Amino acid sequence: MSASTKQLVVIAKKLAIPAGIVATLVLSFVFITTHYTAHAAALSGPMDSQSVEPLVALDNAVEAVAARVTPAVVNVAVTSKVTGDMAGEDGEAQDGGQNGGQGGQGFGGINPQDLPPQFRRFFFGGPGGQGGPGAQGGQSQIEHGIGSGVIISPDGYIVTNDHVVDGATQIRVTLDDRRVFTAKLIGVDKLNDLAVIKIDEHNLSSIAWGDSTRLHPGQTVLAFGNPFGNFPFTVTRGIISGLDRPNPYSNDARKPGDYIQTDAAINPGNSGGPLVNAHGELIGIDTFIISNSGSFAGAGFAIPVQLVKASADQIIKSGSVHHGYLGISMNAVTPDNASFFNLPDASGAIVSEVTPDSPAEHAGLKSGDVIRSLDGKTIANASALQVAVSEMMPGTQIELGILREGKAQTIHISVGEFHAKALEEASNNGAGGTQGGKLGIALDELTPDVRQQFNIPDHVKGAAIQTVRPGSAADDAGLAPGDVILEVNRKAVDGPASCVGAIHAVPADKDILLLVWANGGASYRVLHPTQNAG
């Protein structure tokens, strides 16, 4: 009998506990001690195979996908030549630091200023970044950047992002087996931020095309690339967090949305790398992240493969891409705005602006029309219509089913051609005069000075927003100085006075629908003034 057991018996005798109870206590103590010892021994060893079988199976599956895809992933090294005046002033690169976009011209997918100091030497022309962005004097400089790409055919065609190779004077591609090739730029698709490059080699490992129209949130995905340019052929795992995400950049609203959102880690340098499904099929091209720090924050975005394949096929065939164009700005139908358009449900695309002399204007489309179908197929939202039209060849004849003032009509239209210069439209901030206190805004006339200050075209008519009160209904709706109110509850306004009058004519407990020109295009906004009065 062990010393601890003897001690227990002694104590029991002193307390005059009956022998039967003593025996029970002794046996219980022995059982507990033995069980604890056995359990501790079990914890110190490995888990048995049956207990961890599901995890091992998952590991094996991921390893198999990674082994299949990695040989098709490439490192894209870019050399570019820019002047000192250009360095540090590139629009996309600056935006990358603020919104997580992955770099811009000359940086091959990386904004070097966002990197830790120990990594910057891999991207600038000398130790510590000398001769890199910010150099003065307008002298030419050599810049180096790193991005990613994926081989889409055994004869050396590679897809990457346009912003990775934009401005490149030399492109070098490193394969998984460490062979290095000089690549030729075949063509770019600036609308979708895609590019195709080619190396002179055959019998390469290539990736299989997937189908991004069959994706669902929650599916497992893997992202491949070269984060920070110093960790080549990295693979990360996550899920599809969301689908049909809009373009987050407000200064080029005409670009299609439809991005895939994922929580698989994507960092600067991953631009142009593949996002794959559980079968190792390409479902998207990693393009940007949204982050306050410029590095991974759980929200990465990829161009869906349906757009990638359509663009790549055109580039390989002809060296360029032609996109369809209607010449309209659109809003999605929402439960908030559906009642203003006499709609039976919250689906479709609301035409908020028709570009003068565009295919849409020639076909008779009007602001306020709601597009419900395209060639007989239901349109779920504005993004779906935008993507569908952008994939069409110019000259394609289409039929749009619309609701105008609640009445069904059919519009026949010949698709025009989108030109990259349409991406250059934008506007800024402002200040002015007449009060619209119900919504928390001050309004001003569209004088020549105001138009010049905010870059407002002559064809835009209405009331300019001078200031927006923080926390107001206008602030909640995203209105900003320099925006122009074109309509109030579907009725056009010609200046601050008529705008204020129309706003105050709406009962205090009713929402207000504004048609607002901002950032180069018009959109409908629903405001809830009763929730923000004061």
PALO-453610 format. One record per residue (C-alpha): residue in three letters; x, y, z. Coordinates in steps of 0.05 Angstrom, whole numbers, padded with zeros to 5 digits, always signed. Example, Ala and Ser with C-alpha at 12.3 -4.5 7.8 and 13.67 -1.06 7.14 Angstrom:
// residues 2
ala+00246-00090+00156/ser+00273-00021+00143/
***
This chain:
// residues 534
met+00000+00000+00000/ser+00028+00067-00019/ala+00047+00119+00032/ser-00010+00165+00009/thr-00060+00108+00014/lys-00035+00090+00085/gln-00043+00162+00106/leu-00115+00162+00081/val-00129+00098+00122/val-00098+00129+00185/ile-00141+00190+00179/ala-00203+00147+00169/lys-00189+00107+00232/lys-00180+00169+00274/leu-00248+00193+00250/ala-00278+00125+00267/ile-00304+00115+00196/pro-00334+00046+00184/ala-00289-00004+00149/gly-00335-00009+00088/ile-00331+00065+00076/val-00256+00063+00086/ala-00250+00009+00034/thr-00292+00049-00015/leu-00250+00111-00005/val-00186+00072-00014/leu-00210+00040-00079/ser-00235+00107-00105/phe-00168+00140-00091/val-00130+00085-00125/phe-00177+00088-00186/ile-00170+00165-00192/thr-00095+00162-00184/thr-00088+00107-00235/his-00136+00141-00284/tyr-00100+00208-00278/thr-00032+00175-00289/ala-00057+00139-00350/his-00090+00202-00378/ala-00027+00243-00367/ala+00013+00190-00404/ala-00036+00192-00461/leu-00031+00268-00466/ser+00044+00265-00471/gly+00042+00221-00534/pro+00016+00233-00604/met-00059+00229-00621/asp-00080+00164-00652/ser-00093+00162-00727/gln-00167+00152-00721/ser-00177+00214-00678/val-00142+00261-00727/glu-00163+00227-00792/pro-00206+00286-00816/leu-00150+00336-00805/val-00099+00292-00838/ala-00145+00283-00898/leu-00154+00359-00903/asp-00078+00369-00899/asn-00067+00317-00953/ala-00118+00350-00999/val-00089+00420-00991/glu-00018+00393-01002/ala-00041+00358-01065/val-00073+00422-01093/ala-00012+00464-01075/ala+00035+00414-01108/arg-00007+00414-01171/val-00014+00490-01177/thr+00054+00516-01154/pro+00092+00496-01218/ala+00044+00542-01257/val+00057+00602-01212/val+00111+00651-01232/asn+00149+00709-01202/val+00145+00771-01246/ala+00203+00820-01237/val+00193+00888-01271/thr+00244+00941-01289/ser+00216+01010-01306/lys+00244+01078-01321/val+00210+01140-01294/thr+00230+01212-01281/gly+00239+01241-01211/asp+00177+01284-01220/met+00135+01222-01232/ala+00163+01182-01175/gly+00121+01183-01113/glu+00063+01217-01149/asp+00032+01158-01184/gly-00042+01156-01169/glu-00050+01082-01160/ala+00012+01075-01117/gln-00012+01129-01070/asp-00080+01097-01067/gly-00047+01031-01051/gly-00020+01060-00987/gln-00087+01086-00965/asn-00136+01033-00988/gly-00095+00971-00994/gly-00091+00971-01069/gln-00028+00935-01091/gly+00016+00988-01121/gly+00014+01024-01187/gln+00057+01044-01244/gly+00130+01024-01239/phe+00122+00984-01175/gly+00102+00917-01204/gly+00046+00907-01154/ile+00083+00936-01093/asn+00084+01005-01065/pro+00154+01004-01034/gln+00137+01060-00985/asp+00089+01011-00952/leu+00143+00960-00938/pro+00185+00952-00875/pro+00254+00985-00884/gln+00290+00918-00888/phe+00250+00901-00951/arg+00256+00967-00988/arg+00325+00951-01016/phe+00293+00897-01059/phe+00253+00950-01097/phe+00294+01014-01100/gly+00358+01029-01138/gly+00405+01026-01079/pro+00414+01011-01004/gly+00361+01042-00961/gly+00321+01066-01021/gln+00368+01118-01052/gly+00348+01136-01122/gly+00277+01110-01111/pro+00211+01146-01108/gly+00215+01217-01085/ala+00281+01233-01119/gln+00284+01304-01143/gly+00306+01340-01205/gly+00264+01306-01259/gln+00321+01257-01275/ser+00305+01188-01301/gln+00310+01131-01251/ile+00308+01056-01255/glu+00257+01023-01210/his+00247+00950-01195/gly+00184+00915-01172/ile+00157+00846-01160/gly+00089+00816-01176/ser+00060+00748-01191/gly+00030+00712-01250/val+00002+00645-01272/ile+00017+00603-01334/ile-00047+00590-01373/ser-00018+00549-01431/pro+00041+00501-01440/asp+00071+00546-01494/gly+00086+00602-01444/tyr+00027+00650-01441/ile+00021+00681-01371/val-00035+00723-01340/thr-00019+00777-01290/asn-00046+00846-01271/asp-00037+00906-01316/his-00013+00947-01256/val+00043+00897-01246/val+00074+00907-01315/asp+00050+00978-01329/gly+00109+01021-01353/ala+00157+00963-01355/thr+00220+00967-01397/gln+00239+00896-01380/ile+00199+00837-01352/arg+00234+00776-01324/val+00196+00713-01303/thr+00222+00663-01252/leu+00191+00593-01253/asp+00181+00547-01194/asp+00243+00507-01216/arg+00283+00572-01212/arg+00293+00580-01287/val+00290+00653-01308/phe+00263+00679-01375/thr+00254+00748-01406/ala+00180+00758-01421/lys+00146+00796-01476/leu+00083+00838-01463/ile+00028+00812-01510/gly-00027+00860-01490/val-00066+00891-01433/asp-00138+00901-01411/lys-00138+00966-01371/leu-00212+00963-01357/asn-00204+00898-01318/asp-00131+00909-01296/leu-00106+00848-01333/ala-00045+00834-01377/val-00018+00775-01416/ile+00057+00764-01422/lys+00095+00707-01456/ile+00160+00670-01448/asp+00195+00630-01502/glu+00187+00559-01474/his+00144+00498-01485/asn+00117+00439-01445/leu+00106+00483-01384/ser+00060+00466-01327/ser-00004+00506-01335/ile-00066+00516-01294/ala-00136+00491-01311/trp-00192+00541-01321/gly-00247+00540-01268/asp-00317+00569-01268/ser-00327+00630-01224/thr-00403+00631-01237/arg-00409+00568-01194/leu-00375+00595-01132/his-00408+00602-01064/pro-00387+00637-00999/gly-00353+00589-00952/gln-00316+00549-01005/thr-00243+00534-00991/val-00194+00571-01035/leu-00118+00578-01040/ala-00080+00641-01060/phe-00011+00637-01091/gly+00041+00690-01103/asn+00104+00727-01081/pro+00086+00770-01020/phe+00133+00829-01008/gly+00175+00802-01066/asn+00219+00764-01017/phe+00177+00702-01003/pro+00169+00669-01071/phe+00116+00616-01086/thr+00077+00626-01022/val+00010+00592-01013/thr-00044+00613-00964/arg-00112+00582-00949/gly-00179+00613-00935/ile-00251+00615-00958/ile-00293+00655-01006/ser-00318+00711-00961/gly-00364+00743-01012/leu-00381+00749-01086/asp-00401+00804-01134/arg-00363+00857-01094/pro-00363+00926-01126/asn-00302+00965-01148/pro-00280+01002-01085/tyr-00245+01059-01122/ser-00292+01119-01129/asn-00253+01153-01184/asp-00266+01100-01237/ala-00337+01077-01225/arg-00345+01053-01297/lys-00299+00995-01284/pro-00337+00930-01274/gly-00343+00902-01204/asp-00360+00829-01192/tyr-00297+00817-01151/ile-00287+00754-01109/gln-00273+00770-01036/thr-00230+00722-00996/asp-00196+00718-00928/ala-00138+00678-00957/ala-00077+00721-00941/ile-00059+00768-00999/asn-00003+00819-00992/pro+00034+00868-01036/gly+00070+00826-01087/asn+00013+00776-01094/ser-00017+00819-01150/gly-00029+00776-01211/gly-00024+00710-01174/pro-00078+00656-01179/leu-00136+00643-01133/val-00156+00570-01140/asn-00212+00524-01116/ala-00207+00456-01082/his-00195+00423-01150/gly-00135+00467-01165/glu-00173+00505-01219/leu-00163+00579-01232/ile-00223+00618-01207/gly-00192+00688-01201/ile-00131+00733-01206/asp-00110+00765-01140/thr-00113+00840-01151/phe-00119+00884-01089/ile-00131+00886-01014/ile-00168+00934-00969/ser-00126+00952-00909/asn-00108+01013-00868/ser-00036+00988-00864/gly-00026+00968-00937/ser-00016+00896-00916/phe-00064+00837-00907/ala-00124+00853-00862/gly-00170+00795-00880/ala-00202+00826-00942/gly-00170+00807-01008/phe-00202+00813-01077/ala-00193+00775-01142/ile-00218+00785-01213/pro-00266+00727-01229/val-00240+00678-01280/gln-00298+00689-01328/leu-00271+00759-01341/val-00199+00736-01340/lys-00209+00682-01393/ala-00250+00728-01439/ser-00195+00781-01437/ala-00137+00732-01443/asp-00168+00698-01503/gln-00177+00765-01539/ile-00106+00789-01522/ile-00074+00724-01546/lys-00115+00726-01610/ser-00107+00799-01629/gly-00062+00833-01578/ser-00118+00877-01551/val-00186+00875-01518/his-00251+00906-01541/his-00305+00919-01489/gly-00378+00933-01498/tyr-00405+01001-01476/leu-00476+01029-01467/gly-00460+01098-01439/ile-00500+01096-01375/ser-00487+01103-01301/met-00526+01055-01257/asn-00551+01041-01187/ala-00572+00975-01158/val-00645+00969-01139/thr-00652+00965-01063/pro-00711+00958-01015/asp-00699+01032-00999/asn-00707+01058-01070/ala-00752+01006-01102/ser-00817+01042-01083/phe-00795+01106-01117/phe-00793+01069-01183/asn-00858+01029-01175/leu-00819+00963-01175/pro-00848+00896-01152/asp-00781+00874-01121/ala-00710+00897-01107/ser-00676+00872-01170/gly-00650+00904-01233/ala-00607+00964-01251/ile-00631+01036-01246/val-00605+01083-01301/ser-00580+01144-01263/glu-00547+01180-01322/val-00544+01173-01397/thr-00481+01198-01431/pro-00494+01246-01489/asp-00485+01217-01558/ser-00478+01147-01530/pro-00510+01081-01554/ala-00558+01087-01495/glu-00581+01157-01514/his-00589+01137-01588/ala-00632+01078-01566/gly-00677+01122-01523/leu-00656+01101-01453/lys-00672+01154-01400/ser-00651+01170-01329/gly-00698+01133-01282/asp-00708+01073-01328/val-00700+01007-01292/ile-00666+00952-01333/arg-00696+00885-01313/ser-00671+00838-01368/leu-00617+00830-01421/asp-00636+00787-01481/gly-00691+00755-01441/lys-00647+00738-01381/thr-00663+00770-01314/ile-00613+00823-01290/ala-00600+00815-01215/asn-00565+00881-01205/ala-00524+00937-01237/ser-00458+00900-01230/ala-00485+00839-01267/leu-00508+00883-01325/gln-00442+00921-01326/val-00401+00857-01329/ala-00446+00825-01382/val-00442+00885-01428/ser-00367+00894-01419/glu-00355+00823-01444/met-00394+00836-01509/met-00361+00855-01574/pro-00377+00925-01599/gly-00433+00923-01650/thr-00471+00867-01615/gln-00546+00878-01620/ile-00581+00868-01553/glu-00651+00875-01525/leu-00663+00907-01457/gly-00727+00897-01418/ile-00741+00959-01377/leu-00793+00990-01331/arg-00807+01063-01344/glu-00853+01095-01293/gly-00875+01025-01275/lys-00893+01006-01347/ala-00856+00951-01385/gln-00819+00969-01449/thr-00768+00937-01495/ile-00706+00975-01518/his-00663+00952-01576/ile-00592+00977-01574/ser-00527+00967-01612/val-00469+00960-01562/gly-00414+01011-01571/glu-00340+01005-01555/phe-00311+01025-01488/his-00249+01069-01491/ala-00199+01074-01434/lys-00204+01150-01433/ala-00272+01142-01399/leu-00234+01120-01337/glu-00202+01189-01330/glu-00266+01224-01306/ala-00264+01247-01233/ser-00281+01305-01186/asn-00259+01334-01119/asn-00284+01374-01058/gly-00317+01444-01047/ala-00352+01504-01011/gly-00417+01555-01024/gly-00489+01588-01001/thr-00564+01568-00996/gln-00582+01523-00938/gly-00617+01456-00943/gly-00619+01445-00868/lys-00668+01388-00870/leu-00614+01343-00900/gly-00553+01377-00870/ile-00526+01410-00933/ala-00511+01480-00959/leu-00522+01491-01033/asp-00492+01537-01085/glu-00505+01559-01157/leu-00466+01524-01212/thr-00426+01586-01229/pro-00366+01582-01276/asp-00320+01586-01215/val-00356+01528-01181/arg-00354+01486-01245/gln-00279+01499-01252/gln-00265+01486-01178/phe-00300+01418-01179/asn-00289+01400-01252/ile-00364+01398-01265/pro-00381+01391-01340/asp-00427+01443-01373/his-00482+01392-01387/val-00492+01379-01312/lys-00551+01421-01286/gly-00574+01428-01215/ala-00550+01453-01147/ala-00479+01445-01123/ile-00467+01420-01052/gln-00423+01469-01014/thr-00418+01436-00946/val-00444+01374-00911/arg-00459+01373-00837/pro-00426+01314-00801/gly-00477+01263-00777/ser-00532+01290-00822/ala-00576+01251-00870/ala-00532+01276-00927/asp-00469+01253-00892/asp-00499+01184-00879/ala-00516+01179-00953/gly-00444+01194-00973/leu-00456+01263-01003/ala-00396+01310-01005/pro-00378+01381-01025/gly-00374+01387-01100/asp-00430+01337-01113/val-00489+01364-01153/ile-00562+01349-01138/leu-00597+01338-01205/glu-00666+01313-01182/val-00708+01310-01119/asn-00758+01252-01118/arg-00752+01242-01193/lys-00763+01316-01210/ala-00707+01358-01240/val-00680+01419-01203/asp-00647+01479-01237/gly-00613+01511-01178/pro-00608+01517-01102/ala-00677+01551-01093/ser-00717+01498-01131/cys-00676+01443-01097/val-00690+01470-01027/gly-00764+01480-01045/ala-00770+01408-01070/ile-00736+01381-01008/his-00780+01419-00959/ala-00843+01398-00998/val-00831+01326-00977/pro-00868+01308-00912/ala-00823+01303-00851/asp-00834+01228-00842/lys-00817+01210-00914/asp-00752+01189-00946/ile-00723+01230-01003/leu-00693+01204-01067/leu-00638+01248-01096/leu-00604+01240-01163/val-00533+01263-01150/trp-00475+01276-01198/ala-00409+01258-01166/asn-00341+01231-01187/gly-00357+01237-01261/gly-00425+01202-01260/ala-00495+01205-01231/ser-00526+01159-01180/tyr-00590+01155-01138/arg-00586+01164-01063/val-00641+01152-01012/leu-00638+01199-00952/his-00674+01190-00886/pro-00682+01261-00859/thr-00726+01244-00799/gln-00671+01200-00770/asn-00620+01257-00771/ala-00661+01320-00756/gly-00631+01374-00713/
***
